[in-house]
Amino acid sequence: MATDESSGLEPLLTELSTRFTGLPVDQIDDEIERGLRLLVEFLGTDRSTLSEFSPDGKGFAHVAAWARPGLAVYLTEDVQTELPWYHAQVARGETLRFERFPDDLPAEAVLEQEMVRRNGLKSSLTVPIAVGGRHVCVLATGAIREFRTWPDQVVDRMRLIGQILASGLHRKRVETELRAAVTAVEGARNELELRLDEIRQLKDRLESENVYLRTEIRRESGFDTIVGQSPAILGVLARIAQVAPTDSSVLLLGETGTGKELLARAIHDRSSRRSAPLVTVNCAALPPSLIESELFGHERGAFTGATGTRAGRFELADRGTVFLDEIGELSADLQVKLLRFLQHGEFERVGSAHIRRVDVRIVAATNRDLAQAMADGAFRKDLYFRLSVFPIQVPPLRDRREDIPLLVWAYISRRQAKLRRRIERVPKRAMDALIAYAWPGNVRELENVIERALILSTGSALHVEELLNVGAHSPAGQPALERLDDVQRAHIRRVLEACGWKIDGTGHAAEKLGLNPSTLRSWMERLGITRPARDA
């Protein structure tokens, strides 16, 4: 392979996904051909082809191909006639790995043997690409200069690349269909209103299809609960795919509400420990007097109220994973005991001198600046280095705004049935407001806003502008643009005033914003928000 698989996959997937995002439809063919070239260079093969299945799924035809300079591309619209045995296998969804032509071909593959000899092909790999249980594309690559082997890792990477290219083909098809509908409307002005309504319905259907396709692709990749196709989130998922099969400790770093617990679940579900429990401990939610007992368990009579023996979270997670959320809030004495456990895999229940051993993997998360905490002496350096074997920076929502429409529809789909709502569209003005908003509480705040909007929306359209308080609109009808800091400052101040400037506690500002109190205080300090003297 021309490039090391583990180091080459992440940038290749990120680059392909980034270039297809927002790409004009008339440039998709060129970008697909470029993707085929990158595939050949990544795998160290000599040529590649992309085919598309017919709507009935019974056959497929080549739609794009690329070959190294000096070699002829193999591009035909009638694969079934030219390569009947090959076509039949692939149409049934078979992945074909040929490592040594023509020896690997069966006797009945007569035309295929002739093609192999004619082209000098030594090895080839063909991977059908399925989305939502239906085969949509076929990605193939071949080697002419040398014989090749095709391990499972290569097949998996081919499938991921094929899903990105399939998404590009799908978008080209539906946008071409939409353009055709618009052209038809312009040619029939006497039926303009009727046709515009049909186009809106078509556009909503196509948008729903796109959301469904992206969701199915994510499910095929094993990340079905995580919504997003931005380069930022795909980079995070690529790193998770790399570290999940190992037993290394992972440290998730990012602001409150960015979905760190969901990512911890993804790491556990893709690991060899997935059949054992994932046990979560919120280090900030438990009182310091109880957290040691929660982590390590206690014996009867170990302290007032300990009326029986209780196993701790580490024992419950034996052979599984422990997710330590808000690890930066752990007290100094608990940091020492946790470090001992990480070093030796052993601990003692509270009130017991008996040493116990368990086999668990640690995934930790924090929204604190641990480097500053270490400098201040509030967090142990040796514990940090034990936890951060593989750190992953989780992006805030403002750094992945292109994912907001996908997240909005995901939350609508998830909640509308329980709330007895049926939302069929999100007006452009509302979606633009959601994309422009600063989201200091990240995806958690977005989910809360969508749920409130569902409750307040009585028709088929979702309205959110009043919830976000976007402000005045320009004569052109576009939302007035404000500095992000100004939007954040105004929103946080409104919530604080509504809560009487109370930050901590149930129903107060931090909870309403979906933030930890310490995070909210940091935002207030950065944005210069202080309580007026008359309210103090």
N, C-alpha and C positions, 0 to 999 in steps of 0.2 A: 504494500500500500504506500502511495506516495507521501501521505501525511499521517502522522501518528493519530490513531482514531480518537483517543481520549482528549487530546489537545485540539484536534481539528474539527470535531463535530460541533462544539458550541459556537465558535465564530461562523462556521458555515451555515448552520441553521438560523442564527441571528441575522446574518447578512441577507439570506434568501427571504426571510420573513419581513425584514425591514424594507427591502426593495419592492416587495409586492404590496406593502401597505400604501394605500392611496394612489397606486400606479394608474395612469390613464389607460383605458381599455385598449387603445390602439398601440400601446407599448407592451402589452402582456405577452404577445408571441415572441418578441425579441428577448424579453426577460426569461421566458421559459427556455429558449435556446441557450441563453447565458447560464441558466441553472443546470442544464444538461452538460455544458462545458465544465462548470465547477464540479459536478458529480464525477466526471471522468478524471479531472485533475486530482480530486480528493481520493478516489479509489485507485488511481494509477492504471486505469484501463485505457481503451482506445476509442471507443464510440459508445453512444447511448441513444435511446429512443424513448419517446413518451407516446402512448396510445390511449384512446378514449373509447370506453364501452358505448355501445348503442343503447338507446333508452330502454329496450326490452332486456338488456343484459346478456343477449345470446352471442354477441360478437363484438369485435373491437377493430379499430383501424389506427394506423400511425398518424399522429398529428404534428410531431416535431422530432428532429434528430440532430445530432452533432457528432463530428468525427475529428480526430487530430489531423493537422495539415498533412496532405499527401495521401490520406485515406478517404475512400468514398463513403458517404452516409448511406444508411439503409432505410429507405422511406417508401412505403407502399400503402395504398388505401385498401388493398385486397389481400390481407394477411391470410384469410381463410383459404383462398385459392392457391397462393404461393407456398404456404406452410401449413397444410391442413392438420397434421398431427400436433404440431406446436400450438396452433390456434385452439384445438379441442381441449388440450390440457389446461391452458391459461383461462379459457372461458369457464372451466369448472372451478377456478380459483386456486389452481395449483401453483406454488412457487417452484420454479425450475432452476436447479443448480447443476450446470454442466461444467465440470472441471477439466475434462480431457476429450476434446472432439477428435475424430468422430466416434471414438470408442464408447462414449456414454450414451449415444443415441440408439434406440431400439431398431430392429430390422425394418419395422413397418414405416419408420420415418424416412422414406426414400427421398422426398423433395428437400427435406431438412438436411440430409447428408450431402446432397448436391450443392445446396447453398453454402454449407460450411466449407466444402472444398473450394468452391468458386471464390469465396471471400477470404480464405486463409484463416478462418476463425478458430482459435484454440480453446477458449473458455467463454462462458456467458452466464449471466444471472438475470432472471426475470421475476419480478415481484408484482402481483396484482395488488392494487390499492383499494381497500374497502372503506366506505364511510357509511355509518348507520346500518351495517349489515348488508350493504349493496356494493358490488364492485363497480367503481367509476373509472379507474384508469389502470394502466399497466406501465411500469417503469422497468427498463431493461438496459443492461450494459454488457459490453463484450470486450475481450482481450485478444489481440492479434499477435502481439510481439512475444508473449510468453503464456504458459499455462498458469491458471490461477485457482486458488481454493476459496470457498465462500462460507466462512464460519457464521454462526448465528448473529454475532455482533454486526457483521456487514449487512446481513439481511434486515436487521432491525433499523439500522441507519438509513438504508435504502428506502424503507417504508416511511420513515419520518420525512425524508426529503420529498418522496412521492406525494405525501399528503399536502405539503406546502404547494407543490406544483398543481395538484388537483384542485386546491382552493383557488388558484389563479385561473385555471380553465373554467371553473364554475362561475367565477365573477365575470369573466369575459362573456360567457353564454347569457347570463341573466341581464347584464348591462346592455348587451346587443339587443336582447329582447325588449328591454325598456326603451332603448333608442328607437327601435322600430315602431313601438307603440306611440311615442311622441311624434314621430314623422307622420304617422297615420292621422294623428289629431290635427296637425298643422295642415294637412291636405283636405280636411273635412270641417271647415270652420262653422258650417251651419249646425254641426252636432258637437260643438266645442264643450259645452258644459257636461254632456253625457260622457264624452270621451275622457275629459279630465278626471271625472269620478272613476272611470275604469282604470285610468293610469294610476291614480292614488291607491286603488285597491291592489293593482299589480305591484306597485312599488312596495307597499306594506307586505305583500306576500313574499316578494323577493328578499326583502330585509329579514323576514322571519326565516326564510330558507337559509340565508347566509348565517344567521345566528345559530340555526340548527346544525349547519355543516361544521361551523367552527367548534360547536359543543361536541359533535360526534368525533371530530378529529382529535380533540383533547381527550375524549374517552378512550379512543384507540391507543393514545399514547400513555394512558394510565393516570391522567391528571384531570379526570372528569369533573371534580368538584371545584377546580380552580378556573375562573373565568378570565380570559384575556389573551390577546394575540400581539401585544406590543413588544418591541425588542427588549424592554426592561424586564417584563415578566417572563418572557421566553428565556432570557439569560438566567434568571433565577431557577426556572424549571430544569434547564440543562445542567446546572450545577447540582440540583437535587438528584437528577438521574445519575450523575456521576458518583455521588457520595452515598446514596441510599443503600446500595447492595453491600456496603462495608459495615463495620462495627464502630467506625470512628465517631467521636463526639462532634456534634454540630452546634454552632452558636448562631442564632438568627438575630440580626441587628436591624432595628427599624423603629419608626414612630408607632405610637399607639394606634390601633385600628387598621393596621396594614395587612392583617390576615396571617400573622405568624403561627397561630395555633393550627390553621388549616394547612400550612406548609409542613408543620411538624407531623401532622397526620399523613401527609403525602410521603414524607420520608419513611415513616413506619410502614405504611401500606406497600411500599416498593422494596422493603427489606426482607431478609429471610426470617425476621421475627414477627411477620404480619399475623401469624396464627395465634400469637400470644398477646396479652393486653398492652394497650397504650394508656399509661396512667398519667394524668395531668395534675400538677401542683402549682397553684398560683401563690408564689412566695410573698406577694404584696397583700393578698386577701386574708391570709392567716395571721392571727396574733402571734407575736414572737414567743409567747409562752406555750403555744400549741404546735408550732411548726416542726420542732424536733420530734415530737410524738407522731405527727402526721407522716414525716419522712421515714423514721426508723421504727415506729411502733412503741408500745409500752407494756409493762407487766402490771398485773393487778396490784394496787396499792402503791404504785410508783409516785403518785401525787394525788391531791384531793380530787375526788371525782373519778379516779381510775378504778372502777368497780370490777373490771375484768381485763383479761389479756387481749391485746389488739395488735394485729400485724400492721406494719407501716406500708407506705406507698411503694418503697423499694421491694419489699417482699411480695406485694401483690403483683408487681410488674416482672417477677422473675422470668427470664428468657424473653422478655419483651422490651419495651421502651418506656423511659420516664421523661416526660416533658416538663421542665422546670421553667415556668413562665415568670417574667419579672425577676430574673435571677439577681439583678442589681440591687434588689431590696433586701437581700438576705443579710442577717446580722453577722457580726464578726465571728462570734463563737460558733455559729452554724456553718460559716464558711470553712472553719478548721475541720469540722466533722465531715462535711461534704468532701473536702479535699482528701481526707484519709480514706473515705469510701472510694473515690475515684482512683487513688493510688493502689489500694490493696483489694478492693472489691469486698470489704468486710465492714461490719458495723455492730453496734450493740443497741438493743432496745432500751428505752428509758426505764431505769430501775432494774437492769439486768447486767451482769458481768459476762454473760455468755456471748461469744463472738459468733456472728452469723455471716454467711456468704451467699450472695446471689449473683446472677448473671444478667445485667441490664445494660442497655445502651442509653446514653444521656443525650437528649436534645434540649438545649436551653435557649431562652429568648430574653431580650431586654430592650427597652426604649431609652435607657440611660447611656450617657457617654462613659463607658467603662474606663477609657484611657484617662479621663479626668478624675474618675473615682479612684483609680489606682494612684494617681498623682496626689490626691487628697488623703490617701491612706484609708479610704472607705471600702476598698475592694482589694483582695489579695492578688498579687501578680501571679503567684504559682497556681492559684485556682483558675485565674483567667486563661493561662496557657494550657491547662488541662481541658478546659471547656471549649476553647476556640481552636481545636485541631483543624476544623473546616468551617471558617466563618462565612456566612452568607448575608449580604446586605439586601434587605427587602425594600424596594422603592416605595416612596409615598405616592398617593394617588395623583398628585399634581405632576409627577414625573411620568405618568402613563395615561395621559388624558384620552388617548385614542381608544383605551379600553372602556371608557365610561359608558358609551352606548350599549356595549355587550353586557356590562354589569347591570345597567338599568333594566334591560329586557330580562336578564336572568332573575333579578329580584321581583320583577312584575310576575313572571311565570311561577315563581316559587310561592308568592303570597296572595295573588289575586283570588284564587279559588276559596281559600279560607276566609277571606274578607268579603266574599260574594260580589266580586267585581269582575268585569270583562273588558280589559283595556286592549284596544285594537291598534292604537297609534299614539305616538308621542310627538306633539307638534314640534316643528323645527325650532321655534322660539324657545320652547321648554328645554329641548335637548341642548341647544346652544348655551342656555343659562347653566345647565348642569355641567357642561364641559368647561365653561369659563370660571366657575366657582372654585375657590381655593382649597376647600375640603381639609381644614385643619384636623378633623377627626378621621380622615381617610375613608376606606371602604365601609367601615362600621357606621360612620356618619351618613354616607350615601345610602346605605340600606335603611337607616332610620328615616331619612327624608322621603325615600320612595314609599315606605310603608305609610307615613303620614299622608303623602299625596294620594295613595290608593284609597285611604279612608275618606278623604275630602273630595275625590273625583267621583261624580255621580254618573257621568256619561261614558262614552267609549274612548275618550282622549284623556291622557294624563296631564295634569297641570301642576307645575311646581314653582312658578315664578314668585308667587307671594311667600312661599316658604323660604325661598332664598333671598327675598327682598333685593332683587337685582337692581332696581332703581329705574330712573327715567329712561325713555327710549328716544333715539335720534329720529329725525324726520324720515329717514330711509327705512325705519322700522326695525333696525338692529339694536340689540342690547347695548346700552351705554358702557363703554370700556372703562374700567377702573383698575388702579394698581392693585395687585394681589394683596399687598400688605394692608391697603385701605379696606378691602373687602373683609379680610380676616379680622382686622381691628374692630370694624363696625359690628360684625356678627358676634364676636366674643363679648363685646361691650353690651350688646342687646341682651344676650343670655344672662350675663352677670347682673344687669339691672333688674331683669325679670325675677331673678333669684335672690334679690336683696344683697348682692355681692357675697353670697355664701358659696364657697368653692366645694367643700367636702360634704359628704353625707348624701343620703337618698333623696333624689329629686332636685338636687342642687346643680350648680353650673357644670362641674366636671362630668357628672353623670349625663346631663342633657347633651353635652358636646361629644360624649363618647370618649373622653380622655381621662387619664389618671390625674389626680390633683397635682402631682409634681410636674407633669407635662404641661398642664394648663398654666401653672405659675411661670414656667419657663417661657411659654408663648406670651404671657402678659408682660414679662420683663423685656422680651425682645421687641414687642410691639409698643412698648411704652404705655401700657394700660394701667392706670392707677385709680383707686377709688376716690371720688370727689370728697372734699373735706366735709360737705354737708351730710354725706351718707356715712361717714366714718363713725 
